[in-house]
Amino acid sequence: MAGHLVKRSFTLAGHRTSIALEPEFWAALEAEAARRGENLLRLVLAADAARDDPALPLASALRVLALRIAQRG
């Protein structure tokens, strides 16, 4: 893993937020969005809405999503 974080900014529920993930996680999420025929924002919005605990950081939820995608193969 490269070890550095890449920050991306999104508007979620009318609020601007930045999410920092390793490039490998962003690549997995972008590939999943493309597989679904949607853009990265739609995938991030879906992950945000699906969080059971809103106190859980969105970055953590996205990493877990990427892990699940990888496990699905």
C-alpha positions, 0 to 999 in steps of 0.5 A: 500500500502506498501509505498516503491518503488522498482527500476527496470532497463531496456534498452530502445532505447539503454539507460539504465534507472531505474524506481521506482514503488510501488510493487503493480504496478509492480505486476499488470504490471507483471500480464498483461505481463503474460496475454499477453504472453510477458515479462515485458520488452516488456510491458515497451517498449510498454508503452514507445512507446505509450506515447503521451508526451515523457516529461511525466515520464515513471513511470507515464505512467506505473502507468496509464497503471496499473490503466487502467488494474485494471479498465478493471478488 
